Amino acid sequence: MKNLGLAASLFGLVTVASGAEEGLTQQGEYVFKLAGCQACHTDTKNKGAFLAGGRALATPFGTFYTPNLTPDPTHGLGHWREEEFARALHFGISQCGLTYFPVFPYPSYTNMHRDDIHALWAYLRTVSPVEKSNSPHDIPWYLGWLTSWVWQWLFFSPEPEITNEPEAIKSFTKEAQSVQRGQYIATALAHCQECHTPRTPFGTLQKGMAYAGTKEGPEGAKVPNITSDKKTGIGEWSHTDLVDFFKEGSLPNGDYTGGLMAEVVENGLKFLTPQDAEALANYIATLPAISNSIRKTSSP
């Protein structure tokens, strides 16, 4: 009887551990979707394997090719440790100690909570490994590791590492907590400002123009103004318009978004929980109005 009791106890512990691991992986998949990893690290245009990298990202500084994020031990993350993965996201430092170019949005990911990074790592370990080598960047000779190190030294300050949501936020009103959550999603996970903010000649985001759109976005695309400016932004959009856009990519005029934003919706934003969709909409509504015309219509 004692042996049966011990076996039952051990089975219970295994079940709890298995459930916790599954919950962590599910959380990681959710973080993965909101962070937009699939869009950049899957060469969908050329029918590339899931997260095997190779997608070309054209920028004013040259063409960058995204790396393999699968657990492949030779070309992917199979030989990485979680601490190295966390360092890459938070500090923009590669496994071998070199600095990343900011085309990898670590200036935004540095705001990620360590618990979310831990969950993301757990999910990435479940992806099928793909033996695909990484393509070298097609960039000018002077943009080497020393250039990226100088860029970090001049323009990048990593945020303090935070395990999870600060306790102080729990004392906020429900409305304030929602806005705070929306800000975290926009600035850390979905890194919206990386695309919706114009950049300086040094590749840094222009201060005072956050989310005001740019004519020189990723792959040369125009990215709309999503501040509350009524003429050049989305100040005429309702809260429901924003939530519907996250779910389906639908615009107030009955049309649908296209291009890169369609990928963002399809692979990420449509998976927002109802609470997080509300939170993101609440935060975007707080963005100060900035007049910055990108094109004739203000629809994304």
Backbone as CSV, one residue per row, in Angstrom:
resi,resn,N_x,N_y,N_z,CA_x,CA_y,CA_z,C_x,C_y,C_z
1,MET,0.832,-1.207,0.000,0.000,0.000,0.000,0.864,1.253,0.000
2,LYS,1.964,1.189,0.782,2.858,2.343,0.830,3.461,2.609,-0.554
3,ASN,3.818,1.497,-1.241,4.396,1.657,-2.575,3.396,2.266,-3.543
4,LEU,2.109,1.835,-3.389,1.063,2.393,-4.256,0.875,3.877,-3.986
5,GLY,0.947,4.245,-2.710,0.799,5.656,-2.350,1.937,6.488,-2.890
6,LEU,3.155,5.937,-2.804,4.314,6.657,-3.321,4.212,6.824,-4.830
7,ALA,3.779,5.761,-5.519,3.637,5.819,-6.978,2.603,6.865,-7.379
8,ALA,1.491,6.903,-6.609,0.442,7.875,-6.908,0.952,9.299,-6.714
9,SER,1.745,9.493,-5.664,2.294,10.818,-5.392,3.242,11.253,-6.514
10,LEU,4.096,10.304,-6.932,5.038,10.615,-8.002,4.298,10.923,-9.296
11,PHE,3.241,10.160,-9.572,2.446,10.397,-10.777,1.813,11.784,-10.738
12,GLY,1.349,12.147,-9.531,0.750,13.480,-9.378,1.757,14.582,-9.634
13,LEU,2.989,14.391,-9.132,4.039,15.392,-9.349,4.386,15.511,-10.822
14,VAL,4.455,14.363,-11.494,4.770,14.363,-12.921,3.670,15.073,-13.703
15,THR,2.420,14.814,-13.327,1.287,15.440,-14.009,1.314,16.947,-13.835
16,VAL,1.591,17.399,-12.607,1.670,18.831,-12.332,2.812,19.465,-13.127
17,ALA,3.970,18.775,-13.127,5.125,19.300,-13.853,4.830,19.389,-15.344
18,SER,4.158,18.343,-15.870,3.819,18.326,-17.287,2.846,19.445,-17.630
19,GLY,1.879,19.657,-16.743,0.913,20.732,-16.961,1.568,22.095,-16.917
20,ALA,2.511,22.267,-15.987,3.217,23.549,-15.876,4.063,23.808,-17.109
21,GLU,4.704,22.744,-17.613,5.540,22.881,-18.808,4.682,23.244,-20.019
22,GLU,3.522,22.612,-20.118,2.614,22.911,-21.229,2.111,24.348,-21.149
23,GLY,1.796,24.788,-19.929,1.340,26.164,-19.743,2.423,27.160,-20.111
24,LEU,3.678,26.840,-19.769,4.798,27.720,-20.095,4.982,27.799,-21.607
25,THR,4.863,26.664,-22.281,5.009,26.642,-23.738,3.896,27.446,-24.411
26,GLN,2.687,27.336,-23.902,1.568,28.090,-24.457,1.775,29.592,-24.270
27,GLN,2.271,29.971,-23.103,2.589,31.378,-22.865,3.668,31.844,-23.839
28,GLY,4.667,30.992,-24.045,5.746,31.332,-24.963,5.267,31.486,-26.385
29,GLU,4.334,30.654,-26.803,3.783,30.766,-28.152,3.020,32.077,-28.310
30,TYR,2.337,32.484,-27.264,1.599,33.748,-27.294,2.569,34.922,-27.410
31,VAL,3.638,34.893,-26.627,4.669,35.927,-26.716,5.285,35.930,-28.110
32,PHE,5.557,34.741,-28.626,6.142,34.586,-29.958,5.289,35.270,-31.022
33,LYS,3.983,35.070,-30.950,3.086,35.652,-31.945,3.038,37.172,-31.831
34,LEU,2.943,37.676,-30.613,2.875,39.128,-30.447,4.196,39.792,-30.816
35,ALA,5.297,39.089,-30.636,6.612,39.650,-30.947,6.929,39.637,-32.436
36,GLY,6.085,38.996,-33.233,6.264,39.029,-34.676,7.435,38.225,-35.193
37,CYS,7.858,37.209,-34.461,9.043,36.435,-34.859,8.851,35.711,-36.188
38,GLN,7.648,35.201,-36.423,7.415,34.415,-37.630,7.591,35.255,-38.890
39,ALA,7.056,36.471,-38.885,7.100,37.305,-40.082,8.532,37.558,-40.541
40,CYS,9.437,37.793,-39.602,10.813,38.114,-39.965,11.675,36.876,-40.186
41,HIS,11.448,35.838,-39.429,12.356,34.689,-39.460,11.860,33.521,-40.313
42,THR,10.816,33.757,-41.098,10.351,32.756,-42.060,10.324,33.397,-43.438
43,ASP,11.032,32.805,-44.374,11.086,33.341,-45.738,9.861,32.861,-46.513
44,THR,8.712,33.413,-46.136,7.436,32.974,-46.721,7.405,33.180,-48.228
45,LYS,7.949,34.286,-48.690,7.920,34.615,-50.115,8.553,33.518,-50.960
46,ASN,9.615,32.911,-50.445,10.314,31.848,-51.173,10.008,30.464,-50.615
47,LYS,8.874,30.360,-49.891,8.401,29.088,-49.341,9.431,28.444,-48.411
48,GLY,10.065,29.288,-47.608,11.045,28.787,-46.660,10.391,28.077,-45.488
49,ALA,11.132,27.216,-44.820,10.623,26.474,-43.669,10.379,27.422,-42.490
50,PHE,9.460,27.021,-41.637,9.066,27.812,-40.476,10.264,28.144,-39.595
51,LEU,10.549,29.424,-39.445,11.593,29.976,-38.584,13.011,29.598,-39.004
52,ALA,13.167,29.144,-40.239,14.505,28.774,-40.708,15.303,29.969,-41.202
53,GLY,14.733,31.168,-41.094,15.455,32.372,-41.473,15.569,32.556,-42.968
54,GLY,16.432,33.506,-43.347,16.683,33.749,-44.757,15.830,34.818,-45.386
55,ARG,14.906,35.406,-44.622,14.100,36.474,-45.212,14.967,37.719,-45.388
56,ALA,14.879,38.317,-46.569,15.648,39.519,-46.863,14.903,40.744,-46.352
57,LEU,15.595,41.570,-45.553,15.031,42.808,-45.038,15.822,43.978,-45.628
58,ALA,15.222,44.621,-46.606,15.892,45.739,-47.272,15.776,46.988,-46.412
59,THR,16.892,47.663,-46.172,16.935,48.884,-45.376,17.815,49.909,-46.093
60,PRO,17.786,51.167,-45.666,18.677,52.162,-46.265,20.163,51.838,-46.068
61,PHE,20.458,50.897,-45.170,21.844,50.548,-44.865,22.278,49.242,-45.529
62,GLY,21.429,48.685,-46.378,21.743,47.436,-47.031,20.665,46.396,-46.760
63,THR,20.884,45.187,-47.248,19.916,44.107,-47.066,20.414,43.143,-46.000
64,PHE,19.574,42.921,-45.004,19.914,42.009,-43.916,19.087,40.729,-44.086
65,TYR,19.686,39.590,-43.761,19.003,38.301,-43.855,18.819,37.733,-42.452
66,THR,17.585,37.406,-42.134,17.285,36.961,-40.769,17.838,35.558,-40.515
67,PRO,18.257,35.287,-39.281,18.869,33.990,-38.951,17.853,32.891,-38.651
68,ASN,18.360,31.693,-38.608,17.609,30.490,-38.300,17.308,30.454,-36.795
69,LEU,16.013,30.370,-36.437,15.631,30.320,-35.018,15.188,28.941,-34.571
70,THR,15.308,27.960,-35.427,14.916,26.605,-35.029,15.997,26.001,-34.120
71,PRO,15.700,24.895,-33.448,16.696,24.274,-32.543,17.803,23.506,-33.254
72,ASP,17.996,23.736,-34.540,19.074,23.052,-35.244,20.410,23.370,-34.564
73,PRO,21.201,22.367,-34.211,22.443,22.610,-33.454,23.567,23.255,-34.261
74,THR,23.482,23.185,-35.576,24.561,23.737,-36.404,24.266,25.168,-36.846
75,HIS,23.057,25.401,-37.314,22.729,26.704,-37.881,21.718,27.495,-37.062
76,GLY,21.049,26.866,-36.123,20.007,27.530,-35.350,20.385,27.768,-33.906
77,LEU,19.395,27.621,-33.030,19.597,27.908,-31.603,19.851,26.644,-30.782
78,GLY,20.096,25.523,-31.464,20.269,24.267,-30.743,21.461,24.241,-29.817
79,HIS,22.470,25.052,-30.095,23.666,25.069,-29.254,23.682,26.283,-28.326
80,TRP,22.571,26.993,-28.255,22.474,28.164,-27.371,21.985,27.747,-25.987
81,ARG,22.332,28.544,-24.993,21.762,28.426,-23.658,20.733,29.539,-23.465
82,GLU,19.810,29.326,-22.547,18.758,30.329,-22.339,19.349,31.680,-21.941
83,GLU,20.420,31.654,-21.149,21.033,32.913,-20.712,21.563,33.705,-21.908
84,GLU,22.080,33.005,-22.903,22.582,33.673,-24.103,21.434,34.250,-24.923
85,PHE,20.339,33.512,-24.971,19.151,33.987,-25.685,18.599,35.251,-25.020
86,ALA,18.520,35.228,-23.685,18.034,36.394,-22.947,18.961,37.589,-23.142
87,ARG,20.254,37.341,-23.188,21.222,38.425,-23.398,21.044,39.062,-24.778
88,ALA,20.751,38.230,-25.780,20.547,38.742,-27.131,19.350,39.681,-27.175
89,LEU,18.256,39.295,-26.512,17.047,40.115,-26.524,17.207,41.373,-25.683
90,HIS,17.827,41.242,-24.534,17.877,42.364,-23.599,19.030,43.325,-23.874
91,PHE,20.173,42.779,-24.276,21.359,43.619,-24.457,21.840,43.724,-25.908
92,GLY,21.231,42.958,-26.809,21.665,43.013,-28.200,23.048,42.439,-28.411
93,ILE,23.390,41.401,-27.628,24.710,40.762,-27.720,24.537,39.332,-28.211
94,SER,25.303,38.943,-29.214,25.192,37.607,-29.789,25.830,36.559,-28.884
95,GLN,25.680,35.295,-29.265,26.246,34.209,-28.472,27.764,34.328,-28.355
96,CYS,28.400,34.791,-29.418,29.863,34.903,-29.399,30.343,36.248,-28.860
97,GLY,29.418,37.062,-28.360,29.819,38.309,-27.715,29.841,39.536,-28.603
98,LEU,29.429,39.408,-29.862,29.399,40.564,-30.755,28.053,41.281,-30.655
99,THR,28.045,42.555,-31.021,26.811,43.346,-30.947,25.990,43.161,-32.219
100,TYR,24.667,43.144,-32.037,23.768,43.025,-33.176,23.497,44.388,-33.787
101,PHE,23.182,44.395,-35.082,22.687,45.603,-35.715,21.258,45.837,-35.235
102,PRO,20.835,47.086,-35.109,19.487,47.362,-34.593,18.365,47.012,-35.553
103,VAL,18.690,46.424,-36.725,17.617,45.891,-37.555,16.921,44.763,-36.794
104,PHE,17.646,44.102,-35.904,17.060,43.201,-34.911,16.547,44.110,-33.789
105,PRO,15.242,44.145,-33.533,14.674,45.176,-32.651,14.918,44.991,-31.158
106,TYR,16.163,44.691,-30.788,16.461,44.563,-29.356,16.302,45.870,-28.586
107,PRO,16.394,47.079,-29.244,16.108,48.290,-28.480,14.675,48.319,-27.918
108,SER,13.784,47.512,-28.516,12.435,47.356,-27.972,12.345,46.133,-27.064
109,TYR,12.956,45.036,-27.501,12.900,43.801,-26.706,13.590,43.949,-25.352
110,THR,14.436,44.948,-25.205,15.088,45.147,-23.908,14.074,45.442,-22.808
111,ASN,12.850,45.823,-23.216,11.786,46.092,-22.249,10.995,44.840,-21.862
112,MET,11.302,43.702,-22.477,10.555,42.482,-22.193,10.827,41.981,-20.772
113,HIS,9.787,41.471,-20.137,9.937,40.863,-18.821,10.676,39.528,-18.964
114,ARG,11.490,39.214,-17.994,12.287,37.979,-18.064,11.391,36.740,-18.102
115,ASP,10.240,36.783,-17.444,9.331,35.642,-17.495,8.847,35.383,-18.910
116,ASP,8.606,36.439,-19.684,8.170,36.278,-21.066,9.311,35.746,-21.936
117,ILE,10.526,36.184,-21.668,11.680,35.663,-22.403,11.859,34.173,-22.103
118,HIS,11.689,33.804,-20.842,11.802,32.403,-20.429,10.753,31.554,-21.145
119,ALA,9.527,32.052,-21.209,8.452,31.321,-21.884,8.703,31.235,-23.390
120,LEU,9.178,32.318,-23.984,9.482,32.317,-25.413,10.553,31.281,-25.733
121,TRP,11.565,31.220,-24.884,12.632,30.231,-25.071,12.070,28.817,-25.002
122,ALA,11.174,28.576,-24.049,10.572,27.248,-23.904,9.795,26.878,-25.167
123,TYR,9.089,27.846,-25.751,8.335,27.546,-26.972,9.262,27.265,-28.146
124,LEU,10.291,28.065,-28.314,11.207,27.882,-29.446,11.887,26.523,-29.401
125,ARG,12.040,25.952,-28.222,12.661,24.624,-28.105,11.755,23.530,-28.648
126,THR,10.461,23.837,-28.824,9.515,22.829,-29.317,9.387,22.853,-30.844
127,VAL,9.979,23.860,-31.489,9.889,23.986,-32.949,10.755,22.926,-33.615
128,SER,10.303,22.425,-34.736,11.077,21.409,-35.464,12.376,22.014,-36.007
129,PRO,13.520,21.376,-35.755,14.793,21.905,-36.255,14.877,21.820,-37.769
130,VAL,15.479,22.821,-38.357,15.673,22.848,-39.814,17.148,23.107,-40.095
131,GLU,17.758,22.210,-40.840,19.183,22.350,-41.147,19.347,23.290,-42.345
132,LYS,19.334,24.577,-42.051,19.484,25.585,-43.105,20.486,26.631,-42.628
133,SER,21.517,26.845,-43.409,22.554,27.797,-43.030,22.063,29.231,-43.165
134,ASN,22.665,30.128,-42.420,22.296,31.539,-42.448,23.023,32.266,-43.570
135,SER,22.335,33.186,-44.203,22.908,33.949,-45.312,23.635,35.176,-44.781
136,PRO,24.787,35.501,-45.342,25.489,36.719,-44.909,24.741,37.968,-45.359
137,HIS,24.829,39.023,-44.555,24.161,40.273,-44.903,24.814,40.905,-46.132
138,ASP,24.002,41.560,-46.926,24.507,42.283,-48.092,24.567,43.771,-47.734
139,ILE,25.624,44.158,-47.060,25.760,45.521,-46.551,27.147,46.068,-46.890
140,PRO,27.312,47.399,-46.859,28.617,47.994,-47.171,29.707,47.475,-46.230
141,TRP,30.929,47.484,-46.716,32.053,46.928,-45.961,32.277,47.611,-44.620
142,TYR,31.926,48.910,-44.551,32.200,49.654,-43.316,31.193,49.366,-42.206
143,LEU,30.135,48.616,-42.527,29.158,48.261,-41.499,29.512,46.907,-40.901
144,GLY,30.614,46.859,-40.192,31.046,45.629,-39.552,30.676,45.610,-38.075
145,TRP,31.244,44.644,-37.347,30.916,44.507,-35.923,31.340,45.738,-35.130
146,LEU,32.414,46.405,-35.575,32.864,47.593,-34.860,31.844,48.719,-34.980
147,THR,31.229,48.837,-36.158,30.208,49.858,-36.371,29.011,49.623,-35.458
148,SER,28.569,48.358,-35.366,27.416,48.053,-34.512,27.755,48.286,-33.042
149,TRP,29.008,48.018,-32.657,29.427,48.270,-31.267,29.410,49.762,-30.972
150,VAL,29.910,50.567,-31.900,29.903,52.019,-31.723,28.470,52.527,-31.650
151,TRP,27.603,51.967,-32.491,26.193,52.383,-32.471,25.588,52.125,-31.101
152,GLN,25.833,50.936,-30.567,25.308,50.623,-29.236,25.869,51.578,-28.186
153,TRP,27.148,51.848,-28.257,27.804,52.709,-27.268,27.227,54.120,-27.311
154,LEU,26.879,54.579,-28.488,26.359,55.939,-28.642,24.861,56.053,-28.372
155,PHE,24.093,55.046,-28.791,22.651,55.242,-28.854,21.796,54.274,-28.043
156,PHE,22.377,53.226,-27.482,21.558,52.208,-26.832,21.852,52.084,-25.350
157,SER,20.797,52.141,-24.563,20.905,51.934,-23.112,19.894,50.861,-22.717
158,PRO,20.348,49.668,-22.382,19.405,48.609,-22.014,18.610,48.983,-20.770
159,GLU,17.353,48.562,-20.757,16.491,48.821,-19.610,16.830,47.865,-18.463
160,PRO,16.507,48.237,-17.225,16.726,47.316,-16.107,15.933,46.031,-16.321
161,GLU,16.527,44.902,-15.992,15.834,43.630,-16.169,14.717,43.486,-15.137
162,ILE,13.521,43.153,-15.623,12.353,42.979,-14.766,11.817,41.569,-14.966
163,THR,11.566,40.875,-13.871,11.085,39.497,-13.969,9.669,39.443,-14.516
164,ASN,8.798,40.252,-13.940,7.403,40.259,-14.360,6.834,41.649,-14.123
165,GLU,5.543,41.786,-14.278,4.897,43.080,-14.095,5.170,43.624,-12.691
166,PRO,5.642,44.860,-12.590,5.941,45.435,-11.277,4.727,45.427,-10.355
167,GLU,4.957,45.156,-9.074,3.869,45.092,-8.102,3.109,46.417,-8.011
168,ALA,3.805,47.530,-8.218,3.165,48.847,-8.072,1.995,49.013,-9.024
169,ILE,2.048,48.342,-10.180,0.980,48.487,-11.176,-0.344,47.939,-10.641
170,LYS,-0.261,46.969,-9.750,-1.482,46.365,-9.211,-2.305,47.347,-8.394
171,SER,-1.687,48.440,-7.974,-2.418,49.451,-7.213,-3.094,50.473,-8.123
172,PHE,-2.859,50.387,-9.434,-3.471,51.302,-10.380,-4.959,50.969,-10.544
173,THR,-5.717,51.915,-11.088,-7.099,51.630,-11.456,-7.107,50.626,-12.600
174,LYS,-8.246,49.995,-12.845,-8.334,49.019,-13.924,-8.019,49.656,-15.271
175,GLU,-8.472,50.888,-15.452,-8.209,51.590,-16.711,-6.711,51.833,-16.894
176,ALA,-6.054,52.273,-15.809,-4.615,52.543,-15.873,-3.830,51.253,-16.074
177,GLN,-4.273,50.161,-15.437,-3.608,48.869,-15.629,-3.719,48.417,-17.080
178,SER,-4.880,48.662,-17.688,-5.090,48.282,-19.079,-4.160,49.060,-19.999
179,VAL,-4.046,50.367,-19.775,-3.153,51.193,-20.587,-1.706,50.741,-20.409
180,GLN,-1.332,50.414,-19.172,0.031,49.966,-18.890,0.329,48.659,-19.625
181,ARG,-0.632,47.765,-19.620,-0.465,46.493,-20.335,-0.355,46.752,-21.839
182,GLY,-1.193,47.646,-22.347,-1.139,47.982,-23.762,0.182,48.600,-24.154
183,GLN,0.729,49.420,-23.277,2.037,50.026,-23.543,3.117,48.956,-23.604
184,TYR,3.048,47.986,-22.727,4.036,46.900,-22.732,3.950,46.103,-24.031
185,ILE,2.732,45.815,-24.472,2.561,45.070,-25.714,3.118,45.864,-26.887
186,ALA,2.800,47.161,-26.942,3.205,47.993,-28.077,4.702,48.252,-28.108
187,THR,5.284,48.562,-26.965,6.681,48.997,-26.939,7.678,47.862,-26.779
188,ALA,7.275,46.775,-26.115,8.214,45.682,-25.867,7.978,44.495,-26.791
189,LEU,6.778,43.934,-26.771,6.515,42.722,-27.534,6.328,43.005,-29.027
190,ALA,5.309,43.760,-29.367,5.005,44.011,-30.786,5.928,45.048,-31.412
191,HIS,6.699,45.755,-30.599,7.658,46.787,-31.026,7.111,47.676,-32.149
192,CYS,5.900,48.187,-31.950,5.216,48.984,-32.974,6.016,50.222,-33.382
193,GLN,6.701,50.832,-32.421,7.427,52.060,-32.718,8.578,51.835,-33.680
194,GLU,9.086,50.634,-33.756,10.207,50.343,-34.648,9.838,50.575,-36.111
195,CYS,8.583,50.332,-36.457,8.133,50.535,-37.836,7.406,51.866,-38.015
196,HIS,6.679,52.302,-36.999,5.809,53.475,-37.143,6.473,54.794,-36.755
197,THR,7.772,54.781,-36.512,8.491,56.003,-36.140,9.600,56.275,-37.155
198,PRO,9.687,57.499,-37.669,10.777,57.811,-38.608,12.126,57.737,-37.916
199,ARG,13.159,57.516,-38.704,14.505,57.351,-38.158,15.445,58.464,-38.618
200,THR,16.480,58.645,-37.847,17.526,59.606,-38.189,18.494,58.952,-39.173
201,PRO,19.433,59.705,-39.753,20.435,59.103,-40.639,21.298,58.046,-39.958
202,PHE,21.291,58.045,-38.605,22.070,57.057,-37.855,21.249,55.816,-37.508
203,GLY,20.020,55.759,-37.984,19.188,54.590,-37.732,18.476,54.597,-36.403
204,THR,18.533,55.692,-35.667,17.834,55.790,-34.386,16.436,56.359,-34.606
205,LEU,15.530,56.052,-33.688,14.181,56.586,-33.784,14.193,58.077,-33.476
206,GLN,13.447,58.848,-34.251,13.402,60.297,-34.052,12.591,60.632,-32.792
207,LYS,13.227,61.279,-31.852,12.539,61.685,-30.634,11.464,62.717,-30.977
208,GLY,10.347,62.598,-30.339,9.260,63.531,-30.584,8.375,63.164,-31.760
209,MET,8.727,62.060,-32.472,7.919,61.635,-33.624,7.438,60.193,-33.454
210,ALA,7.355,59.755,-32.231,6.963,58.366,-31.974,5.593,58.057,-32.556
211,TYR,5.533,56.991,-33.326,4.305,56.466,-33.929,3.697,57.391,-34.988
212,ALA,4.438,58.407,-35.430,3.899,59.371,-36.394,4.047,58.914,-37.839
213,GLY,4.527,57.702,-38.063,4.640,57.184,-39.418,5.904,57.615,-40.122
214,THR,6.196,56.942,-41.228,7.396,57.252,-41.993,7.219,56.838,-43.443
215,LYS,7.883,57.556,-44.324,7.853,57.221,-45.743,8.926,56.200,-46.097
216,GLU,9.802,55.893,-45.160,10.895,54.951,-45.398,10.876,53.852,-44.341
217,GLY,9.825,53.057,-44.365,9.697,51.965,-43.414,10.401,50.713,-43.873
218,PRO,10.157,49.578,-43.223,10.788,48.317,-43.608,10.537,47.996,-45.077
219,GLU,11.586,47.566,-45.758,11.519,47.204,-47.169,11.040,48.365,-48.034
220,GLY,11.282,49.584,-47.574,10.941,50.773,-48.339,9.479,51.133,-48.346
221,ALA,8.677,50.449,-47.537,7.240,50.702,-47.518,6.906,51.938,-46.681
222,LYS,5.823,52.607,-47.050,5.323,53.710,-46.243,4.557,53.137,-45.053
223,VAL,4.826,53.686,-43.878,4.174,53.206,-42.659,3.336,54.350,-42.089
224,PRO,2.057,54.125,-41.823,1.153,55.217,-41.460,1.362,55.792,-40.069
225,ASN,0.850,56.981,-39.937,0.800,57.694,-38.661,-0.326,57.087,-37.830
226,ILE,-0.017,56.565,-36.649,-1.062,55.970,-35.800,-1.256,56.761,-34.509
227,THR,-0.848,58.039,-34.537,-1.149,58.898,-33.392,-2.592,59.388,-33.524
228,SER,-3.050,60.122,-32.550,-4.445,60.567,-32.519,-4.705,61.819,-33.350
229,ASP,-3.754,62.211,-34.204,-3.995,63.351,-35.091,-5.147,63.016,-36.033
230,LYS,-6.121,63.902,-36.134,-7.336,63.599,-36.888,-7.160,63.709,-38.401
231,LYS,-6.192,64.486,-38.844,-6.014,64.660,-40.282,-5.017,63.676,-40.882
232,THR,-3.895,63.483,-40.210,-2.864,62.604,-40.777,-2.703,61.301,-40.007
233,GLY,-3.366,61.175,-38.869,-3.277,59.962,-38.068,-4.581,59.202,-38.039
234,ILE,-4.882,58.584,-36.914,-6.107,57.777,-36.787,-7.009,58.349,-35.695
235,GLY,-6.971,59.664,-35.550,-7.780,60.313,-34.527,-9.276,60.147,-34.719
236,GLU,-9.699,59.814,-35.930,-11.121,59.610,-36.204,-11.560,58.176,-35.931
237,TRP,-10.598,57.299,-35.664,-10.952,55.904,-35.399,-11.565,55.774,-34.002
238,SER,-12.546,54.895,-33.888,-13.135,54.602,-32.584,-12.373,53.462,-31.919
239,HIS,-12.677,53.250,-30.656,-12.057,52.140,-29.927,-12.390,50.818,-30.613
240,THR,-13.634,50.666,-31.040,-14.062,49.444,-31.724,-13.326,49.260,-33.046
241,ASP,-13.079,50.371,-33.762,-12.330,50.297,-35.017,-10.953,49.680,-34.798
242,LEU,-10.291,50.114,-33.732,-8.951,49.602,-33.438,-8.981,48.115,-33.092
243,VAL,-9.912,47.730,-32.237,-10.007,46.325,-31.832,-10.324,45.445,-33.038
244,ASP,-11.225,45.899,-33.901,-11.569,45.140,-35.104,-10.362,45.023,-36.039
245,PHE,-9.563,46.084,-36.085,-8.365,46.051,-36.925,-7.394,44.988,-36.427
246,PHE,-7.208,44.899,-35.119,-6.314,43.883,-34.560,-6.803,42.478,-34.899
247,LYS,-8.111,42.276,-34.866,-8.681,40.952,-35.086,-8.653,40.527,-36.547
248,GLU,-8.974,41.468,-37.449,-9.189,41.090,-38.844,-8.410,41.926,-39.851
249,GLY,-7.776,42.999,-39.398,-7.115,43.879,-40.343,-8.083,44.759,-41.104
250,SER,-9.312,44.860,-40.587,-10.339,45.644,-41.264,-10.198,47.122,-40.937
251,LEU,-10.461,47.971,-41.930,-10.379,49.415,-41.783,-11.773,50.014,-41.636
252,PRO,-11.877,51.195,-41.039,-13.198,51.818,-40.866,-13.959,52.034,-42.166
253,ASN,-13.235,52.163,-43.291,-13.904,52.405,-44.574,-14.357,51.111,-45.257
254,GLY,-14.193,49.976,-44.578,-14.634,48.702,-45.130,-13.561,47.935,-45.867
255,ASP,-12.415,48.543,-46.076,-11.301,47.883,-46.757,-10.475,47.104,-45.733
256,TYR,-9.426,46.447,-46.211,-8.545,45.691,-45.333,-7.098,46.110,-45.559
257,THR,-6.305,45.990,-44.517,-4.900,46.346,-44.636,-4.171,45.335,-45.515
258,GLY,-3.021,45.742,-46.046,-2.254,44.843,-46.907,-0.777,44.938,-46.598
259,GLY,0.038,44.346,-47.444,1.481,44.439,-47.284,1.981,43.835,-45.996
260,LEU,2.996,44.470,-45.429,3.625,43.964,-44.214,2.667,43.940,-43.034
261,MET,1.769,44.952,-42.982,0.847,45.011,-41.853,-0.116,43.832,-41.872
262,ALA,-0.462,43.351,-43.056,-1.338,42.187,-43.147,-0.678,40.973,-42.497
263,GLU,0.637,40.849,-42.659,1.377,39.764,-42.004,1.357,39.923,-40.498
264,VAL,1.508,41.168,-40.043,1.511,41.430,-38.602,0.185,41.016,-37.981
265,VAL,-0.902,41.324,-38.675,-2.229,40.950,-38.177,-2.416,39.438,-38.238
266,GLU,-2.104,38.853,-39.389,-2.353,37.425,-39.615,-1.526,36.547,-38.677
267,ASN,-0.279,36.908,-38.443,0.611,36.065,-37.642,0.688,36.465,-36.181
268,GLY,0.134,37.635,-35.844,0.305,38.097,-34.472,-0.908,38.734,-33.831
269,LEU,-1.303,39.907,-34.305,-2.312,40.685,-33.601,-3.666,39.991,-33.477
270,LYS,-4.011,39.180,-34.455,-5.326,38.528,-34.388,-5.411,37.514,-33.248
271,PHE,-4.248,37.158,-32.685,-4.230,36.206,-31.574,-4.297,36.893,-30.210
272,LEU,-4.360,38.218,-30.208,-4.506,38.937,-28.942,-5.730,38.443,-28.180
273,THR,-5.585,38.237,-26.892,-6.758,37.930,-26.087,-7.666,39.160,-26.089
274,PRO,-8.960,39.000,-25.859,-9.850,40.160,-25.816,-9.355,41.240,-24.856
275,GLN,-8.818,40.817,-23.720,-8.322,41.775,-22.731,-7.107,42.524,-23.259
276,ASP,-6.207,41.821,-23.926,-5.009,42.470,-24.451,-5.329,43.349,-25.658
277,ALA,-6.309,42.944,-26.467,-6.728,43.779,-27.599,-7.296,45.099,-27.084
278,GLU,-8.087,45.027,-26.026,-8.634,46.236,-25.408,-7.497,47.093,-24.854
279,ALA,-6.533,46.443,-24.221,-5.412,47.165,-23.615,-4.591,47.893,-24.672
280,LEU,-4.291,47.219,-25.776,-3.502,47.848,-26.833,-4.252,49.023,-27.441
281,ALA,-5.553,48.858,-27.647,-6.364,49.956,-28.178,-6.398,51.127,-27.204
282,ASN,-6.490,50.822,-25.920,-6.511,51.887,-24.908,-5.199,52.658,-24.895
283,TYR,-4.079,51.935,-25.058,-2.788,52.625,-25.056,-2.620,53.491,-26.300
284,ILE,-2.949,52.958,-27.459,-2.798,53.729,-28.697,-3.637,54.997,-28.646
285,ALA,-4.778,54.928,-27.990,-5.639,56.113,-27.874,-4.987,57.216,-27.050
286,THR,-3.995,56.873,-26.238,-3.324,57.879,-25.407,-2.167,58.563,-26.127
287,LEU,-1.795,58.068,-27.308,-0.646,58.651,-28.009,-0.959,60.095,-28.406
288,PRO,-0.083,61.024,-28.089,-0.344,62.427,-28.430,-0.387,62.626,-29.941
289,ALA,-1.253,63.513,-30.370,-1.419,63.779,-31.792,-0.174,64.438,-32.378
290,ILE,0.301,63.897,-33.488,1.439,64.465,-34.214,1.041,64.566,-35.684
291,SER,1.127,65.735,-36.237,0.781,65.927,-37.646,1.970,65.515,-38.515
292,ASN,1.770,64.451,-39.275,2.839,63.960,-40.149,2.202,63.174,-41.289
293,SER,2.016,63.827,-42.413,1.333,63.211,-43.544,2.260,62.243,-44.273
294,ILE,1.814,61.011,-44.411,2.590,59.988,-45.100,2.058,59.790,-46.520
295,ARG,0.750,59.851,-46.649,0.114,59.736,-47.962,-1.259,60.379,-47.882
296,LYS,-1.999,60.347,-48.967,-3.255,61.071,-49.040,-4.280,60.557,-48.060
297,THR,-4.356,59.238,-47.891,-5.295,58.669,-46.924,-4.552,58.280,-45.674
298,SER,-5.248,58.275,-44.552,-4.593,57.967,-43.289,-4.807,56.521,-42.871
299,SER,-5.412,55.712,-43.741,-5.658,54.317,-43.393,-4.380,53.500,-43.527
300,PRO,-4.084,52.628,-42.542,-2.886,51.793,-42.620,-2.905,50.894,-43.853
